[in-house]
Amino acid sequence: MAVKVLIPTTLQKFTSDRATLECDATSIAELIDSMEQSCPGIKGRLCDEEGKPRRFLNLYVNDEDIRFLEGVQTALKDGDQVSIVPAVAGG
C-alpha cells in the first residue's frame, strides 16, 4: 500500500535530500517504522523516547491533523499523502 510522504527541508538530510518518499504502511506508526528502515535516524527526529510524535512536529494525513484522528494509530490507505510539518514559532 503506497503512501506518499512529504518531507520538510530540515529532515531531508535523512532522506538523501529527497522531498518526498513512497512508503508501504497501514498506519502512521507503521509508516514511521518503514521510514526508519529506509532512512536511518529519521525516527529519532520524528518521535520522542516513548515513540510518540514530537510536540514540535505536526503530521497530517490528507490535510487532517492526526491529533484529531487516531494519533499514530491513524489508518492509511493506498494513495494517502502524509505531510510532516515542523511547528513554527516566533515573536
C-alpha positions as CSV (number, residue, x, y, z in Angstrom):
1,M,0.0,0.0,0.0
2,A,1.9,3.1,-1.3
3,V,1.7,6.3,0.8
4,K,3.4,9.5,-0.3
5,V,5.2,11.3,2.5
6,L,6.2,15.0,2.1
7,I,9.5,15.6,3.9
8,P,10.4,19.1,5.2
9,T,13.7,20.6,4.3
10,T,15.1,20.2,7.8
11,L,14.7,16.4,7.6
12,Q,15.9,15.9,4.1
13,K,19.4,15.1,5.3
14,F,18.0,11.7,6.4
15,T,16.3,11.1,3.0
16,S,19.3,11.8,0.7
17,D,17.8,15.2,0.0
18,R,14.5,13.8,-1.3
19,A,11.4,16.0,-0.6
20,T,9.1,13.0,-1.0
21,L,9.1,9.3,-0.1
22,E,6.9,6.5,-1.1
23,C,6.3,4.0,1.8
24,D,4.2,1.0,2.4
25,A,2.2,1.3,5.6
26,T,-1.3,0.8,7.1
27,S,-0.9,3.3,10.0
28,I,1.2,6.3,11.0
29,A,3.2,4.1,13.5
30,E,4.0,1.6,10.7
31,L,4.9,4.4,8.4
32,I,7.4,5.9,10.8
33,D,9.0,2.4,11.3
34,S,9.1,2.0,7.5
35,M,10.8,5.4,7.1
36,E,13.4,4.4,9.7
37,Q,14.2,1.3,7.7
38,S,14.9,3.3,4.5
39,C,16.2,6.5,6.2
40,P,18.1,5.5,9.4
41,G,17.9,8.2,12.1
42,I,14.7,9.9,11.0
43,K,12.5,8.2,13.7
44,G,14.6,9.9,16.4
45,R,13.8,13.2,14.9
46,L,10.1,12.4,14.5
47,C,9.4,10.6,17.8
48,D,10.3,11.0,21.5
49,E,11.6,8.2,23.7
50,E,8.1,6.8,24.1
51,G,7.6,6.6,20.3
52,K,5.1,9.4,20.2
53,P,5.4,12.2,17.6
54,R,7.4,15.1,19.0
55,R,5.4,18.1,20.2
56,F,7.0,20.5,17.6
57,L,6.0,18.3,14.6
58,N,2.6,18.2,13.1
59,L,1.6,15.2,11.0
60,Y,-1.3,15.4,8.5
61,V,-3.0,12.6,6.5
62,N,-4.7,14.2,3.5
63,D,-4.7,17.6,5.3
64,E,-6.2,16.2,8.5
65,D,-4.1,16.6,11.7
66,I,-3.5,13.1,13.2
67,R,-4.1,14.6,16.7
68,F,-7.8,14.9,15.7
69,L,-7.9,11.4,14.2
70,E,-6.4,8.4,15.9
71,G,-2.8,9.7,16.5
72,V,-0.1,7.2,15.5
73,Q,-2.8,4.6,15.0
74,T,-4.4,6.6,12.2
75,A,-5.1,4.2,9.4
76,L,-3.5,4.8,6.0
77,K,-4.7,3.5,2.6
78,D,-3.2,3.4,-0.8
79,G,-2.7,6.8,-2.3
80,D,-2.8,8.8,1.0
81,Q,-0.5,11.7,1.5
82,V,1.2,12.3,4.8
83,S,2.7,15.7,5.4
84,I,5.3,16.3,8.1
85,V,5.2,20.0,9.1
86,P,7.5,21.4,11.7
87,A,5.9,23.9,14.1
88,V,6.8,27.5,13.6
89,A,7.3,29.8,16.5
90,G,8.3,33.4,16.6
91,G,7.7,36.6,18.3
